[in-house]
Amino acid sequence: MAAEVEPGLADVNTQLGLEGKAAAGTGMVLTPSGEVLTNNHVIEGATSVSVTDVGNGRTYPATVVGTDKTDDVAVLQLSGAGGLATVRLGQSSKLSVGLPVTAIGNAGGTGGTPSVTTGDVTALNQAITASDEVDGSTEDLTGLVETTVALQPGDSGGPLVDNSARVVGIDTAASAGFQFQARSRQSYSVPIDQAAAIARQIEAGDASSTIHIGPAALLGVGVQPSSTIPGATVESVVTNSPASNAGISNGDIITSLGGQPVSSSTSLSNLMQSHHPGEAVKVTWVDPLGHQHSATVSLATGPAA
């Protein structure tokens, strides 16, 4: 089974330029021309993405076609790719409790021969809360497949397959900077029916309140929840970013963006999803002395959403 699936897999490697770090995950090749499906959190915060196709061993630069943070789905496009082997998609609607499943991926982010681990479906339509250290936000992921498969960081974005070697889910493993609250010894996957529908919408360029098409916009702040007033407390500011040029500093609390109220770090992250590089947006914030400020900034091109 693994030999049948592996040629359609890819190792996704990212550089997190604003943090000076690197990360790795797994992807699934959807088209011979290099369209790759993975988790949003695999590429979130990335300033560059490269993908090694397991089938031919070649490494390609990749761009983010679109993302859906609320369902933890992203679509990448490999530059200059052609004739790639692809995965075969199954139907997650046919899953049932007790069904044997197998996860294949880039466990540990080390590359090389994909890892293989097996288990059973233990529950369907499950919900978990994921916390994101990149922007301080949280996401409630719903409709997930729960299994006993032992996932590791690096498996994120890889396939959960049935006994016919068809993909029935995208494995969502906790990784550095992205953790979820879950029962011990349980793993979770995004149902492939759900993920494939999102991928088709991204491919069509059809943005929505949850789907972002194209490059992400950058304000240039790291935030955490505010403990005083509704808003997002600034804990870091990127040098020469729109935020720093507007005079936003550590300790300030952002209270609105683009005319919409910011109630938390999560709401700021969600509002940024609706904007694109080059857009002029009004930002309002309160400084540590309680004085209110506002400025109109032109959003920069940032790391992946």
N, C-alpha and C positions, 0 to 999 in steps of 0.2 A: 504493500500500500504506500509506504513512504517513498519507494522508488518511483511510483507513478505520480506522486504529488510534487516531489522536490524540484523537478525542472521548472515548475511554474512559480517558485518562491524567489524572494529577493531579500538581501540584507540591507536595511536602511540605516545609514550612518549620518549623523548630523553634527554640525558645529554650532554651539550655543555662544555666538560671538559676544553678546552683551554680558555673558557670565564667565566667559573664558573656559568653557567646559565642552565636552563632547558626549554624545549619547548614541545608542544603537537600538534597533528594533527589527521587526520583520515586516515584509509586505508580500502581497499576492499579485502576480501579473495577470491583468484582465484582458489585455489585447496584445497581439504580436508587435504592435508599434510602440509598446512600452507604457501603457497606462497601468498604474500600480495602486492597489487598495491597501490602506493601512489604518492604524488608529490615529486620531488627531493628536493625542498626547505624545506619540512617537516623534512628531515633527514640530511640536509647539515650542516656540522660542528659538527655532533654528534660523541662523543667518545663512547657512548653506546646507544643502542636502546632496549626498551622493548615494547611489544605489548599486549594489553588486548583484547581477542576475545569477542565480544559482545554476540555471540551465546552461549558460555559456561561459560563466566565470568572468565576464567583462563588467567593468565599473563605469557607470554613467552619471553625469551631473543630472540633477532632477529639479523641477520646479513644482510648486504647489498649485494645482489647478483649483482646488477649493476644499473647504473644511466644514464640518458640522460638529462644533464643540459639544453640543448638548447630547449627541449620540456617539461621540468619540470616534468619528469617521473622517478620513481624509483621502483625497485622490491626488496622486503625483503623476507627472509626465516625465519620462526619461528622454534626454536629449540624444538624438542620433540613433535611437534603437530601432531594430527591425527584425522580423522573423523570430521573435521570442516565443518560447513555450508558455502556455497559459494554464491556469488552474481550471478545474471544472466545478461549476457551482451546482449545489444541490438545493433542497428546499427545507428551510428550518421549520416550516409549518408542519412537517411530517415527523418532527422529533417527539419523543415521549420519554417519560421517566424510566430509567433502567437501560436505555439504549447505550451500547458501547460506543465510545468516541475516541479519537486520537488527535493530539495536538502536535504540530510539527513547526519548529521555528528556530530562531537564532538565540537559544538560551544562553544567558550570560553576556550576549552581545559580542561573542568572540569570532563569529563568522565560521567559515569552513563547512563541514558536513552538518546539515540541520539536525537538531535534536528531536527525538521522538518520545512521547509519553502518552500513556493510555489511561482511560478511566470510564466513568459512566455518567449519564445525565441524571442529576438528582432533583432538579426542579426547573420549571419554566416560568417566564414572565416575572423575573425577580428584579428588585431595585436595590441599588447601592449608592452611597454618597462618596464621591471622589473629591479629594482636596488637592489643589494645584499650587505648589510652592513658587511657580514662576510668577504668577500674578496675584496670589493670595485668594483666588476664587474657589468656590466649590461647585460641583455639578451633581445633580441627581440623575444617574443613569438608570433607565427603566427598560423593561421588556427583555432582560438578559437571560441567557441560558446558564444555569448553575451546574457545574460538574465536579467530579473528584479528580480531574486531571491536574497534575502538579505543575503549574506554570511558574516560570521564573522571569525576572526582568530580562528583556531582550526577546521574549516570546510575543510581546505585544505586537498586534497587527498581523500575526500569523494565522494560519487556518486551523479551525476545528473541523475534522472530517468524519464522515460516517464510514461504515464498513464497505461502501462502494467507492471510497476514495473521492467523494464529492464534498465540497466545502459547505458546511452548514452553519458556520459562525466565524467571527473574527475574535481571536483570543485577546482579552484585555487583562494584562498582568500589571500589578503594581510595580512601579519603577522609580528611580531616583527623581524626586520632585513631584511625583504623582502617586498618591496613596489612597486606598479606599477602605472604608469600614466594612468589614465582612467577617463571616464566621470562619474560624480556623479550618484549614485543609479544604476549603472550597475555592473554586476558580470560576471566572465568569467570562462569557463571550457574547458579543453583539450578534443577534440572529442574522444570517446572511440575507434573508428576504428583506429585512429592514435596511441593512447596509447597502445592498445592491440597488434598492430604490433611491437611496440618498446619492449613491454614486452616479446613477443615471441623471438625476437632477443637477448634480454638479457638472457633469459632462455637457449638459444642455445649456450651461451658463445661467441657470434659473436660481437666482439668489432669493433668500427668504429671511424671516426673522432669526432663523437659526443657521442657515447656510450662507457662508461667505465665499465669494468667487474672487480669485486672483490674489495678488499680494496683500499682506496685512498692513494696516495703518499703524503708525507708531506715535504715541504721545511722549513717551520717554520717561515713565515713572514706574517704580516698583511700589506696590501698595499693600496695606494690610487693613483689616476691619478697624473702623473708628470706635473708640470706647467712650466718646463724649457726645458727639452729635452725629446724625445720619451722614454718612459719606465714606470716603476711602482715604485713610491716612497715608501720606507719602513717606516711605522709608528709604527710597533711593531715587536719584534723578540722573538720567544719562546725559553726559556732557554734550553740549551743542545740539541737544534735541529740542523739539518744539516746547516742551515743558520748561527746560532750563532757560531757553531764550525768552519765555514769557515771565520768568521770575519765580516759578514754583520751586519751593525748597523742601528739604526734609522737615517733617513735622506739620506741614500744611495739610489741610483736609479738603479734598476735592468734593464739591457738593453738587455740581451739575456739569454736563457735557452736551454740547449741541442743543441746549434748551431743555434737556431731559434731566430730571433729578437723579443724582447718584446717591443711593441709600447704603451701599456697601462696596467692598472690593469686587464682589461678584457682579453687581450691577454695572460697575464701571467696565469690567471685562466684557460683559454682554453688550453694552452700548458701543464699545470699540468695534465689535464684530460687524456693526451696521455701517461703518465708515471705511473710506478708502484713502490711500495715499494722495496727497494734493488737495484734499477737501479742507475748506476753511471752517473751523468749528469754534464756538465760544466755550471757554472753560471758566468756571467759577470755583473759587476756593477760599477757605478761611485760614488765616495764619494763626500761630500759637497764641497770639495776643487777642484773638477774637475779631480781627479786622477782615472784612470781606474784600476780595479782589476778583477781577475778571479780565480776560484777554481773549482775543480771537487769534487762533494759531492755525498754521497750515500743517496738517499731519504729514509726517515723513513716511517713507517706506521702511517697514520694520521686519522683524523676524516673523516666521510663520505664525498664524493666528492660533 
